[in-house]
């Protein structure tokens, strides 16, 4: 399974005085099981791009292939695609509407035409995967905390049993504890289920910690695409786009400028700690 975008171009207000390119000839392929971080300043095309990956938007030119098939070809089932490529919008709890948590999570698989037993089993599994305790399942979703609502919304997508999970700023508005818990659940889905993840985020630290690969969007174009340690080496260019590297990257570069022989490509605090311990000859002792 893979998703491949080929020369995607999307235009807002096409043919009007307000015509604006949101995407310009964007191409990439996401192989099965990869964790991809997607970053870019506001208006860079991130959200427009991810809405093409399950057919919510149709490009002016170019196409998207899922498992080698053009999703815009005649007769292709976009409904089936959306059960395989799940998209969690920013603030997804705004889409909760059922009387209780369990019913809300059942809604998606029920619309797939599954029988009651399968629907309920999927809902239970999804709620367990996001770490929401069973005591909350019969409560109204509107009585839950922000982080718990976010878990319910993500569970509703997981209950569709997708092979790809796309999340647009899933930690927006959460406190640090809620943010860390949501990210760890997403990381667990990737590790334990081998699920492909596309994470849109403004947190460079989160991207550095979880993503295998990082794509950077700027004015509708893909400008960088590679391992986070490689992309963050271009931190000066990222700054010119209104972005940045993880804070530890700047600290490491300052140390190098002062003569400390730090390794290249350090993007997390854990990596920096190990590098310093190696320099001190104490690796593995702390």
Secondary structure, 3 states (H helix, E strand, C coil): CEEEEEEEEEEECCCCCCCEEEEEEEEEEEECCCEEEEECCCCCCHHHHHCCCCCCCCCCEEEEEECCEECCCCCCCHHHHHHHEEEECCCHHHHCCCCCHHHHHHHHHHHCCCCHHHHHHHHHHHHHHCCCCHHHCCCCHHHCCHHHHHHHHHHHHHCCCCCEEEEECCCCCCCHHHHHHHHHHHHHHHHHHCCEEEEECCCHHHHHHHCCEEEEEECCEEEEEECHHHHHHHHHHHHHCCCCCCHHHHHHHHHHHCCCCCCCCCCCHHHHHHHHHHHHCCCCCC
